[in-house]
Amino acid sequence: MAAQEKEAWPLPDMSLVDRPFWEEVQKGNLVLQKCQDCGRLQYLPRPVCVNCFSRNLGWQKSSGTGSIYSNLLYYRYSRTKSPRLNKESARNRSAYHLCRH
């Protein structure tokens, strides 16, 4: 019996700024933007550094360690789509602290 492939979640609409982030998410990686001028890490992806306003941004893979302080899973109801609650309507919100290694 062939191993079942893991079904990928659909990607959100992407911009040029956050496309590299979502492509890495599909591979199972968490990456953060890193300012090449001041060294600050930031999330959510933005076109400029929130610390020094530089546009010289790159990406750094997260170590994957940290602490989750709170997690919430909820379902969004849409009248325009199927009213059933399914995985497409699920949303996850978390509060976390990533360790810098």
C-alpha positions in Angstrom: 0.0 0.0 0.0 1.4 3.4 -1.0 2.0 5.9 1.7 -0.6 8.6 1.7 0.6 12.1 0.7 0.0 14.8 3.2 -2.6 17.2 1.8 -1.2 20.7 1.6 -3.3 23.6 2.9 -4.0 26.2 0.3 -1.7 29.2 0.2 -3.1 32.7 0.9 -2.9 35.5 -1.7 0.7 36.4 -1.7 2.6 39.7 -2.4 6.2 40.0 -3.5 7.1 40.8 0.1 5.6 37.6 1.7 5.9 35.1 -1.1 9.3 33.7 0.2 7.7 33.2 3.6 4.8 31.2 2.4 6.9 29.1 0.0 9.0 28.0 3.0 5.9 27.3 5.0 4.8 24.9 2.3 8.2 23.1 2.7 7.6 22.9 6.5 10.1 25.7 7.4 9.6 28.8 9.5 11.6 31.8 8.2 11.8 35.3 9.5 12.9 38.5 7.7 16.3 39.7 8.8 17.5 43.2 8.2 21.0 43.0 6.6 21.8 46.5 8.0 20.8 46.4 11.7 20.4 42.6 12.2 16.9 42.7 13.6 14.5 39.8 12.9 10.9 40.6 12.2 7.6 38.9 11.6 5.2 39.6 9.8 7.0 40.1 6.5 7.2 43.8 5.6 8.8 45.8 2.7 11.1 47.7 5.2 12.8 47.0 8.5 10.6 48.1 11.4 13.8 49.2 13.3 15.8 51.2 10.8 13.5 51.4 7.8 16.1 49.7 5.5 14.9 47.9 2.4 17.9 45.5 2.7 16.1 42.5 4.0 16.9 38.8 3.8 15.5 35.6 5.3 16.7 33.5 8.2 15.4 30.0 9.0 14.1 29.8 12.6 15.6 27.2 14.9 12.1 25.9 15.6 12.3 26.3 19.4 10.3 28.5 21.6 7.3 28.7 23.8 3.6 28.8 22.9 1.7 31.0 25.5 -1.8 30.7 24.0 -3.4 28.9 21.1 -6.9 29.4 19.7 -8.6 27.4 16.9 -11.8 28.8 15.5 -14.0 28.3 12.4 -15.1 31.2 10.2 -18.6 30.9 8.8 -19.2 32.2 5.3 -22.6 32.6 3.7 -21.1 32.8 0.2 -19.4 29.4 0.5 -20.5 26.1 1.9 -22.0 26.8 5.4 -20.4 23.6 6.7 -17.5 24.0 9.1 -14.5 22.3 7.4 -10.8 22.7 7.3 -10.9 25.5 4.8 -12.9 27.6 7.4 -10.5 26.8 10.3 -8.3 29.6 11.6 -5.5 29.3 14.2 -4.1 32.2 16.3 -1.2 31.7 18.7 0.9 33.9 21.0 4.5 32.6 21.1 8.1 33.5 21.8 10.8 32.2 19.5 14.2 31.4 20.8 17.1 33.1 19.0 19.8 30.5 18.3 
